[in-house]
Every structure is written in C-alpha cells, then in structure tokens.
Amino acid sequence: MDENIKLYWEKGNGRQFIEWSGAEVNLANLDHYKRLSTEYDELGDAAAKEIFTGRSFPEAYLYIKELSEIKINEEDDLPHNLKMMLLSMQEVPSWLNQELITAGCSLSMRSGINGLISLRDYSLMGGYDYAYLNKPLVYTGALKKGASKRITDTLDFWVHVTRKKALQLNKDGYRYIIRTRMIHSFSRIMIKEKYKEWNKELWGEPINYSDMIATSIGFSLVFLHGLQKLGLTISEKEELGVFHLWKYIGHLLGIPENHLPDNKKEATEMFYTWTATQASADTDSVMLAKALEDESLASNIFKKSYQKNFLKYLHTSYVWFLNDRETCERLHTTKVSMPYLFPQSRRAGNIMSQKLIAISDKNYERAVALGNLIQEKISQEYLKADNHIS
C-alpha cells in the first residue's frame, strides 16, 4: 500500500471511517480488486459501438436520448447488444427495496446545501487524491474542459438520480443513467483506440469496475460521512437507503451488484482494499484539484469578483474541514485564514435544525421538500452559467 494512503488509514479520515463503520479492514481481497480493474462494462461497450456506427456524436446522443424515453420490447428492431442492455436495465432486480430507495432519496434531498458541499468538497476533491482513478478524466480532457463543466455535469446527474421515483422506467433519473452509461463506454473506447500510451498494467482498463465501485462509494459512504461531519442526524433507514440507492444506480450503470456494498461496514472494507491498488496524488491530481478549487472564479454563477472570491474561500474552507490535513497538503489546497469558521457555524446550525426536523413527520417532509428546491435551483444555476462560460 502507498505510504501516504497507509497513513490515511492509520491517522487520517480513513481511521474515522473504520471507527464510524466498525469495519474490519485487511487485504485478503486485494487480488479480487486487481482483477476487477481489468474488467469493465463489455455489454455497454458493445451497445455503444452499435450506436455510434454511422452516426456523429450529436446524432448518437440524440438516438440514446430517444431510446431512453420509451419501453423496449423483445420484438423491437434494434441492434442485438443495445437491445440486450436496455432489456436488462428494464428488468427490476428481485433484491430491490423501494422503501429503502425512497429513504435514500429523502436523505439526499433533505441534505440541501450540505449534500452539495459534501459531494463537491469531500467526495470529488478527496477522490483526486487517488492518482490512477483520475487518469480517465485526464485523457478525456477534463482539464481542458474545466472544473465548472465537471461540477455542472456531476450535479445535474446527481440531482436527477436521487429524486423520488426518478429511477423508474423512462423517468428522468433512469434516462440520465442510460446516457451516462453510454458516455462511459464511448470514453473507454476512445481512450483505448486513441491513446496507445494508456498504462493498462498500472491503471487497469479505463473506467473499470474497480474504479466505478470506488466512485459509487464516494457517492454513498463518503457523502454520508461528510453529512455527519456537517452535523446532520441520519437515521439507520436513511443510511441504508443511500447505500441501496447507489447499489441500484451502480447496477443500472452496468456494475455487477454483488460487488457493491449494502452498508457502511462493507463499503469501508471495500474502500480500504481498493485504495491498496492506487497511488496517492500525482501532478495530474494536483492540477485537477487546483481546477476544482478555482472553479468558483471561472464560473459565471456570480458576476462580481468579490462574490467569486468569497465562494472560493468558502469551498476551500470546507475542503480543509472535511478532508484530513495530509490529503489537503498532497493536493496543494490553498491555506486560508480561519478555515473552520464557516464550517463549524454550519455544523452548529445543522445540529439545532435536526432537532426541529425530528419533532414530527410534517417537519421532516418540509425539510425534504425545501432541500429538493434548493438543490434543483443550484443545479439549474450551474447549467445556465455553464452555457455562458467563455
């Protein structure tokens, strides 16, 4: 295991994960995760090749969008692999628990701004500390496109897939997942065809199962840990609901569900083993982290420079608050004055508000509705701003 990553588990946030989850970490399954780094969504890739044959990217994207809006039947005249993929996605697995899905969606929504902070400044930023995980981003031009584009796309996806009933057939979240799965496949095919220098022995396949599982854990385990750090009270049902939600999302994205965690203990144990296949932050990691840190300056959500600078200060403060010091230093996170002032104030306010939410079901539903409105508004603001980035 990389020495920096080993330190993360001994003294950093990794230790917090172990204590919080009760995980028993070891490397007994290390070979399994190394093997998973060579495996990927082959059915998705075969479907993508059928879609993109004879079509430009805009034409293929429109075709995917149209297919995601209708129910597919066995007798439909579609390319074989594409039909197989869509039919398999339409089949609801026997293990799916709609009550847990709803609980996971409810927490995601009621987390409001806190959820977006945890995603951006903990899940995404912390993920940059893993050098091999970032390579597909580098090779698909994430640095050139800018962090604003990735934030906008990630937020748009997350908001759509975490709403109630969004994953039902042909609903918004379901349609987003089909398009995302095809974009993953297209990116993987493009990297393998265009970049002969891709180091498969070291990095595995582009967007492989192992890294997709780790990304799912970022949206579940790390997200929940961030909410806890920010002072939210999370029920056992909500917690299990978030893991169940992302297990189903992962399944729809083409990950075999037996590789996805059901709870924080399993997630921490999987995360620990996966990190042993990684190297800690490299120069690409630092550049990606710097781009995300400066995203507030590049974005057109705010027009005035003092607003942009203050938003950057806020996000940088949350990065220092949510991630451990060593991770921040490896990513060259800018040091700011009083980094814990606003995060601690938010935490204190959240602890108080959680008591009010717990008083009645009515208060809880109000918090869900309000959080949903806030998240959707912010997502729309990012989409509008992204269309006007110079």
Buried (B, 14 or more C-beta within 10 A) or exposed (E): BBEBBBBBBEEBBBBBBBEBBEBEBEEEBBEEBBBBBEBBBEBBBBBBBBBBEEBEEEEBBEBBEEBBEEEBEEEEEBBEBBBBBBBEBBEEEEEBBBEBBBBBBBBBBBBBEBBBBBBBBBBBBBBBBBBBBBBBBBBBEBBEBBBBBBBBBBBBBBBBBBBBEBBEEBBBBBBBBBBBBBBBBBBBBBBBEEBEEBEEEEBBBBBBBBBBBBBBBBBBBBBBBBBBBBBBBBEEBBBBBBBBBBBBBBBBBBBEBEBBBBBBBBBBBBBBBBBBBBBBBBEBBBBBBBBBBBBBEBBBBBEEEEEBEEBBBBBBBBBBBBBBEBBBEBBBBBEBEEBEEBBBEBBEEBEEBBEEBEEEEEBBEBBBEEBBEBBBEBBEBBEEBBEEEE
